[in-house]
Amino acid sequence: MRILIVIRESSPLNQWFTASIERVLAEESQGSPQSGQIIQQAFLPEAAELTEIDLVLVALDFPDQFTGVEIEQALSSNPLTRWLCVTGPWSEGDGRNRTFWPFAVRVPWHRFPERFRQEIAIKEDRLTALPLTASRNECFLFEQQTLESVETTLPGNRLSIGLLIDDPALQLYYQQWLSGLGYNVDRYSLRKVELKTGGPESSIVASHSIWIMDLDPWTTERLRKIPNIRLQIGSESSLIGLTNEINLEQFTSMNQHGIDSVFPKLMGETEILRTIRSVHPVNH
């Protein structure tokens, strides 16, 4: 698969974008080397540059980064080339005030990994592509295909999940969602776990393969408590973090301080399910 990435060198999406692309390609190829190539530049390509390109990935840092004329010319220059415009944290409102990028190619950054998987499936004739003229509703139904597919292939009763969420509404949402998929879900008070000392053998929490934790607010005080939380839940367990942060540098900080995977709250369900599916059960 030949991919052209359009991204500014100073883009806040840069490091995250590249890492996400490499991770999805590695997972989709099941560890085997990827054929094809990836090219990167800071400007929209002309028609002659697209003759050998299967997919163009545009990182949109702000709504007026490209003019309507530039976008229209680029999209119409080669009908065989696929496009995705990935809106960053500061350009997610692009679809409300501007319609230069069609709904069919626009995707918010937190949904990009799963949409990228769909583009790979389209290239391999495993999924029918959306036309550029697709409506917002058609795009929503298209994205749901992958979520439903992942849900139906999950070994639901294989894993137990612990919730470290003190917000009652958020806790109830994830408990009902995961329980409905067949998982055994237990709830714990994040405040009590943060205050507890000692290792897993003296912990107030049971052993679970996966923990889902509310990371907000991501303050210095919360950051200092992460090592103790990891001690409480055990080193073999996978820790998934939920946040309202939109700053990708904060996502990197969360990963660096012991959070295995980070997702926006009430979003990224498909990626969360893929993460759960990749975890092996903890031996009790």
C-alpha positions in Angstrom: 0.0 0.0 0.0 1.5 3.3 -1.1 0.7 6.1 1.3 1.3 9.9 1.1 1.2 11.8 4.4 0.5 15.5 4.2 1.6 17.0 7.5 3.6 20.1 8.7 6.9 19.5 10.4 5.7 21.6 13.3 2.3 19.9 13.6 1.3 18.8 17.1 -0.1 15.6 15.4 3.3 14.6 14.0 4.7 12.1 16.5 1.3 10.6 17.3 0.2 10.4 13.7 3.4 8.5 12.6 3.2 6.2 15.5 -0.5 5.4 14.9 0.1 4.6 11.2 3.1 2.3 12.0 1.1 0.5 14.8 -1.9 -0.1 12.6 0.2 -1.3 9.7 2.1 -3.7 12.0 -1.1 -5.1 13.5 -2.9 -5.5 10.2 0.1 -7.3 8.7 0.3 -9.6 11.8 3.9 -8.8 12.2 5.0 -9.5 8.6 6.9 -6.8 6.7 4.7 -4.3 4.9 5.0 -3.9 1.2 4.8 -0.5 -0.4 6.1 2.8 0.9 5.2 5.9 2.9 6.0 9.4 1.6 5.7 12.6 3.7 5.4 16.2 2.6 3.8 19.5 3.9 1.6 20.4 1.0 -1.3 18.9 -1.0 -0.1 16.8 -4.0 -0.7 17.6 -7.6 -2.2 15.2 -10.1 1.2 13.9 -11.3 2.2 13.0 -7.8 -0.8 10.8 -7.2 -0.4 8.3 -10.1 1.4 5.8 -7.7 -0.4 6.7 -4.5 -3.2 4.6 -3.0 -4.1 6.7 0.0 -3.4 10.3 1.0 -3.5 11.1 4.8 -3.9 14.8 5.5 -3.2 16.1 9.1 -5.3 19.2 9.5 -4.0 21.4 12.2 -6.4 24.3 11.7 -9.6 24.8 9.6 -8.1 27.2 7.0 -4.8 25.4 6.5 -5.8 24.7 2.8 -8.2 26.8 0.6 -11.4 25.4 -0.8 -9.9 25.6 -4.3 -6.8 23.6 -3.3 -8.9 20.9 -1.7 -11.3 20.6 -4.6 -8.4 20.4 -7.1 -6.6 17.8 -5.0 -9.7 15.5 -4.5 -10.6 15.6 -8.2 -7.1 15.1 -9.6 -7.1 11.3 -9.4 -10.3 9.4 -8.8 -8.5 6.2 -7.9 -6.7 7.7 -5.0 -8.3 7.4 -1.5 -8.2 10.4 0.9 -8.5 10.9 4.7 -8.4 14.3 6.3 -7.6 13.8 10.0 -8.7 16.8 12.1 -6.5 17.6 15.0 -7.6 18.9 18.5 -7.8 22.5 17.2 -9.6 21.7 13.9 -12.4 19.3 14.9 -15.0 22.0 14.4 -14.1 22.1 10.7 -17.2 20.2 9.6 -19.5 22.6 11.4 -18.3 25.9 9.8 -16.7 24.7 6.6 -17.5 21.9 4.1 -14.4 21.9 2.0 -13.5 18.4 3.1 -16.4 16.0 2.4 -17.8 14.0 5.4 -16.6 10.8 3.7 -13.0 11.7 4.1 -13.0 13.7 7.3 -12.2 11.9 10.5 -11.3 13.2 14.0 -7.9 12.3 15.3 -9.2 10.0 18.0 -11.0 7.8 15.5 -8.2 7.8 12.9 -6.7 4.4 13.8 -9.9 2.5 13.2 -10.7 4.5 10.1 -7.2 3.7 8.8 -7.9 0.0 9.3 -11.1 0.4 7.2 -9.0 2.0 4.4 -6.7 -1.0 4.4 -9.7 -3.3 4.2 -11.0 -1.3 1.2 -7.6 -1.6 -0.5 -7.8 -5.4 0.1 -11.4 -5.6 -1.2 -12.7 -6.6 2.2 -14.9 -3.5 2.5 -16.8 -1.3 0.1 -15.6 2.3 -0.1 -17.7 5.3 0.8 -18.3 7.7 -2.2 -17.1 11.3 -1.7 -20.8 12.4 -1.8 -21.8 10.2 1.2 -23.9 12.0 3.8 -23.1 12.3 7.5 -25.5 9.5 8.3 -24.0 7.2 5.7 -20.5 7.9 7.2 -21.8 7.1 10.7 -23.2 3.7 9.5 -20.0 3.0 7.7 -17.9 3.5 10.8 -20.2 1.3 12.9 -19.5 -1.7 10.6 -16.1 -2.2 12.2 -17.3 -1.8 15.8 -20.0 -4.4 15.2 -17.5 -6.8 13.6 -15.1 -6.5 16.6 -17.9 -7.0 19.1 -19.1 -10.2 17.5 -15.6 -11.7 17.5 -14.7 -10.9 21.1 -14.1 -13.8 23.5 -16.2 -12.0 26.1 -16.1 -14.3 29.1 -12.3 -14.8 28.9 -11.3 -11.7 30.8 -12.2 -9.9 33.9 -12.1 -6.1 34.0 -11.8 -3.7 36.9 -13.1 -0.1 36.7 -11.2 2.6 38.6 -13.8 5.4 38.0 -15.4 7.5 40.7 -17.8 9.4 38.3 -21.1 7.5 38.8 -22.4 8.2 35.3 -19.2 7.3 33.5 -18.7 4.2 35.7 -22.3 3.0 34.9 -21.7 3.6 31.1 -18.6 1.4 30.9 -20.0 -1.2 33.3 -23.2 -1.7 31.2 -21.3 -1.6 27.9 -18.7 -4.1 28.8 -21.1 -6.4 30.8 -23.3 -6.4 27.7 -20.4 -7.8 25.7 -20.0 -10.7 28.2 -17.2 -9.4 30.4 -17.0 -9.8 34.2 -16.8 -6.2 35.4 -16.0 -5.0 39.0 -16.1 -1.5 40.2 -13.6 0.1 42.7 -13.1 3.5 44.3 -10.2 5.2 42.6 -9.7 7.4 45.7 -9.4 4.4 48.0 -6.9 2.6 45.7 -4.8 5.8 45.5 -4.6 6.0 49.3 -3.8 2.3 49.8 -0.2 1.2 50.3 1.5 -2.1 49.9 1.7 -4.6 47.0 -1.0 -6.6 45.3 -1.1 -9.2 48.1 -2.4 -6.6 50.6 -4.4 -4.7 48.0 -8.1 -3.9 48.4 -8.6 -4.8 44.7 -9.0 -8.2 43.1 -6.8 -9.4 40.3 -8.0 -8.4 36.8 -6.5 -8.8 33.4 -7.5 -5.2 32.5 -8.1 -2.1 34.4 -9.9 1.0 33.0 -9.1 4.2 34.9 -10.4 7.8 34.8 -7.3 9.9 34.4 -8.9 13.3 34.9 -7.8 15.7 36.1 -4.2 14.9 34.9 -2.4 16.9 37.6 1.0 16.6 39.2 -0.8 15.0 42.2 -2.5 12.4 40.0 0.8 11.7 38.2 2.6 11.0 41.5 0.0 8.4 42.4 0.2 6.3 39.3 3.2 4.2 40.5 1.2 3.2 43.6 -1.9 2.4 41.5 0.2 0.2 39.3 1.5 -1.5 42.4 -2.0 -2.1 43.6 -3.3 -3.7 40.4 -0.2 -5.8 39.7 2.4 -5.5 36.9 0.8 -8.2 34.7 -2.4 -6.2 34.3 -3.0 -3.8 31.4 -4.0 -0.3 32.4 -6.3 1.7 30.0 -6.8 5.4 30.7 -9.8 7.6 29.9 -9.5 11.3 29.6 -11.1 14.5 28.3 -7.7 15.9 27.4 -7.3 17.0 23.7 -3.6 17.8 24.0 -1.7 15.0 22.4 1.4 15.9 24.5 -0.7 14.9 27.5 -1.5 11.5 25.9 2.3 11.0 25.5 2.8 12.0 29.2 0.2 9.5 30.3 1.9 6.7 28.4 5.3 7.6 29.8 4.0 7.5 33.3 2.6 3.9 33.3 -0.7 4.1 31.4 -0.6 1.4 28.7 -3.3 2.8 26.4 -5.1 6.2 26.5 -8.5 6.9 24.9 -10.9 9.9 24.9 -14.0 9.4 27.2 -17.1 7.9 25.5 -15.2 7.6 22.2 -12.8 5.1 20.6 -14.9 2.1 21.6 -13.5 0.0 18.7 -9.9 0.7 19.7 -10.7 -0.1 23.4 -12.2 -3.4 22.3 -9.2 -4.2 20.2 -6.9 -3.5 23.1 -9.0 -5.7 25.4 -8.9 -8.5 22.8 -5.1 -8.3 22.6 -4.6 -8.8 26.4 -4.0 -12.3 27.8 -5.8 -13.3 31.0 -3.9 -12.9 34.3 -3.3 -16.2 36.0 -5.0 -16.0 39.4 
